Amino acid sequence: MAESSIQFHVADYVMFSALIVASMGIGIYHAIAGSKQKTTSEYLLANRKMSVLPVSLSYVVTFMSSIFMLGFPAEMYLYGCSYIFNFVSVILSSLMIVTILVPLYHPLKLTSLYEYLEMRYKSVVVRKMGAVCGMLSNIMYMAVVLYGPAVAMKTEIDNCKTYCN
């Protein structure tokens, strides 16, 4: 009789618990020590005093999701090395954004894209429409991001039911 390939051992529980405690500790520490943040800029943007490394790492980690972890290997398997062109286009578009758009928007000291829409078109309606479109886009993105691991877990559970009995 085959055993399930996924089993937690003592070291797994220790590591999982340490990560949870560390995450909670960081949150509690900043809840207590972070009370100096009075303005939106201080709270959301760290008063615009963070260096490039933590900002870029935060940006990259934000988009590391099930799409990246499950989808990209599957795409590479199905379509081979031609999928590399996707990465090349992302790198080129990122360079264009850094050289063209960031110097244009950074001096405006904006907190969000929606502030820019209101400032550019002088209309709160445009800002709210942009915010609604952004929320709908994020809802659809999150649906896909959550669906990937759900399918993977369902498959693993079905395999375990088939082979573990």
N, C-alpha and C positions, 0 to 999 in steps of 0.2 A: 504494500500500500504506500503510495507516494505521499510525502508531506508537503505542506504549503511552503513555498519559497520565501514567504514574508512572515517572519516571526521576530518580535522584539526580545532582545536579551537585556541583561542588567545594564550593560554599557549603553545600549540605546535609550533605556529609561533615564539613566543618569544624564546623558547628553541632552535629551529632550527637555528634562526638568531644568537643567542649567540654562538652556536657551530661553525657556519661559521665564525663569526667575530673572535673568539678565534683562530681558525685554521689559518686564514689569518694573525692575529697578531703575532702568533708564527713564521710563515714564513717570515714576514717582519722584525721582530726583528732579526732573525738569518741571514737574508740577509744583514742587516746593521752591526750587531755586529760580525758576523761570518767571516768577511773578514780576520781574523788572520790565517785562515786555508790555508796554502800554498802548502802542500804536499798531495799526495793521501792518505797516512796513516792518516794525520790529518783530512781530509775531510770524508773519508769513514769509518774509524775505531776509530774516536775520539782520535787519537794518542795513541790508546791501553790503555787508562786510565779509561775506564768505568767499573763500578762494575758489579757484576753478575746480580743483579735485573733488571736494565733497558735493558740489553742485552737479558735476558731470556724473559722478557715481550714483547720486540720487536719481538722476534722470534715467540712467541705464537700468538700474534696478527696478524702477517703476514699470518699465516695459518688458522686463523678464517675466514671462508668464507661461501658461501652458501652451500658448501658440508657439512660443519660442522653443520650449523644451520638448514638445511633442510634434508640432507641425513642421519645423524646419528639417529635422532628421528624416521625416517621412517624405517631404518634398525632395530632398537630396537623393533619397533612395529611389523615388519614382522617376525623377527627371534628370538625375545625374549632375554633373558639374555645371550644366547650363544654369542651374539655380544660383551659381556664384554671381551672375550678372545682377541679381537682386541686391546682393551685398555691395557691389560696385556702385549701383545707382544710389543706395542709401548713403554711402560715403561721399559721393559727389554732391548729392543734394545737401548733405550736412555742411560740407565746405562752402557751398553757395550761400546757405543760410547764415553761417558765421561771418562770411565776408561782406554780404550785401544787407541782410535784414537786421542783424544784431546791431551794427553801428547806427542804423536808422532809428531803431526803437529804444535802444538803451538810454540815450539822453532824455527821453520823455519821462523816465522814472515811473513807469506804469506798473501796476500790480497784476493786471490780467489783460488778456486780449479784449475782453468785453469793455474795459475802460477805454481802450483805443477806439473801439467802434463808436462809443458814445462821443468821444472827443472829435473823431474824424467826421462823423455825420451829424453831430449836434442834435442827437435824438436819443432819448431814453428807450424809446420803442425798439430801435435798432439794437441797442445793447441787450434788451430783454429777449428779443428774437434770437440773437446770437447765443445767449445763455441757454435758451430752450433747445436750440439745435445742438449745442455742446452737450447738454444733459442727455438728449436722445442718443447721440452718437456714443457717449460713454455707457449708457445702459445696454445698447446693442453689443458693444465691445465686451463688456463684462459678461454678457450672456454667452458669448463664444468662449471667453477665457474660462468660465466655470464649467462649460459643457465638456471641454477636452478632458480634464481630470475625472469628471463623472463617468465618461465613457470608458476611460482606462481602468478606473476602479471597478466598474460593472463587469468589464471583461475579466479582470483578475479574480473577482468573486465567482463568476461563472466557471472559470477554469479550475478554481480551487474546489468548487462543488463537484465538478466532473472528475477530477483526478485525485482528490483527497479522500474520497469515500471508498 
